[in-house]
Amino acid sequence: QVRLVESGGALVQPGGSLRLSCAASGFDFVTYAMSWYRQRPGHEREWVAHIGPFDGFTNYADSAQGRFSISRDNDMFTVALQMNRLNAEYTAVYYCGAFRDREHWGQGTQVTVSS
């Protein structure tokens, strides 16, 4: 059974940091590209960051560039998103996605940036 389980979402103050994690199981994780997406209130789901399956190539949306860092552990089947200098714009549900010939999604984890 394919599973992607996000964790790490929380209420954080503006300027703070969070590290999200996504645990994968039930598919050939190391051959999948992994991405983080977010869905802000009243907005469509949007891509945040990507990491390739083998070479670890990373790519970021403009909103994440220089602020977020995506990484993966192919031994532990996890992907992480380090988020720094957060502000209210980053309040969203964050989703982990796995992409190859098919795609898999997690249920999301809530990040709220508020004082």
C-alpha positions in Angstrom: 0.0 0.0 0.0 1.4 3.4 -1.0 1.7 5.8 1.8 3.1 9.3 2.1 2.8 10.8 5.6 3.7 14.4 6.2 4.6 15.7 9.6 6.1 18.7 11.3 3.4 21.3 10.6 2.8 23.6 13.5 2.0 27.1 14.6 5.1 29.3 14.3 5.7 32.9 14.8 6.7 35.2 11.9 10.5 34.9 11.3 10.5 31.4 12.7 11.5 28.1 11.1 10.0 24.7 10.6 11.1 21.4 9.2 8.6 19.3 7.5 9.1 15.6 6.9 7.4 13.1 4.6 7.7 9.4 5.2 7.2 7.2 2.1 6.3 3.5 1.8 4.8 1.1 -0.6 6.6 2.2 -3.8 10.1 2.4 -5.2 10.9 5.7 -3.5 14.4 6.0 -4.8 13.2 6.1 -8.4 10.6 8.9 -7.8 11.1 12.6 -8.0 9.7 14.2 -4.9 8.1 17.6 -4.5 6.4 19.7 -1.9 3.3 21.6 -2.7 1.2 24.0 -0.6 -2.4 25.1 -0.6 -3.0 28.5 0.9 -6.5 29.4 2.0 -8.6 30.4 -1.0 -5.8 29.4 -3.4 -5.1 26.4 -5.7 -2.4 24.0 -4.7 0.9 25.2 -5.9 4.3 23.7 -6.3 7.0 24.7 -3.8 10.1 22.6 -4.3 11.4 19.6 -6.1 14.2 17.1 -5.7 15.2 14.5 -8.3 15.4 10.8 -7.7 19.1 10.0 -8.1 21.3 13.1 -8.5 19.5 15.1 -5.9 18.8 18.0 -8.3 16.7 20.6 -6.6 14.5 23.3 -7.9 12.3 25.9 -6.1 9.4 28.2 -6.7 10.3 31.8 -6.5 8.5 32.1 -3.1 10.8 29.4 -1.7 14.1 30.3 -3.3 16.7 31.2 -0.8 14.3 30.5 2.1 13.5 26.8 1.8 15.7 23.7 1.4 14.4 20.3 0.2 16.4 17.1 0.9 15.8 13.4 0.7 17.2 10.3 2.4 17.0 7.4 0.1 17.9 5.0 2.9 15.1 6.1 5.2 12.6 6.9 2.4 12.0 10.4 3.6 12.0 13.8 2.1 12.2 17.0 4.2 11.5 20.6 3.7 13.4 23.1 5.8 11.6 26.4 5.9 13.2 29.5 7.3 12.1 33.1 7.8 8.5 32.3 7.6 5.8 34.9 7.4 2.0 34.8 7.1 2.3 34.2 3.3 3.5 30.7 4.1 0.4 29.7 6.1 -0.9 26.7 4.1 -1.4 23.0 4.1 1.8 21.5 2.8 1.7 18.3 0.7 4.3 15.8 -0.2 4.1 14.3 -3.7 6.0 11.5 -5.5 6.2 11.5 -9.3 7.3 9.1 -11.9 5.0 7.2 -14.3 2.3 7.8 -11.7 1.9 10.2 -8.8 1.3 9.7 -5.1 0.2 12.3 -2.6 0.1 12.6 1.2 -2.7 14.0 3.2 -0.9 17.2 4.1 0.3 19.0 7.2 -0.8 22.4 8.4 1.6 25.2 8.8 0.3 28.4 10.4 2.5 31.5 10.7 1.0 33.9 13.2 2.0 35.9 16.2 
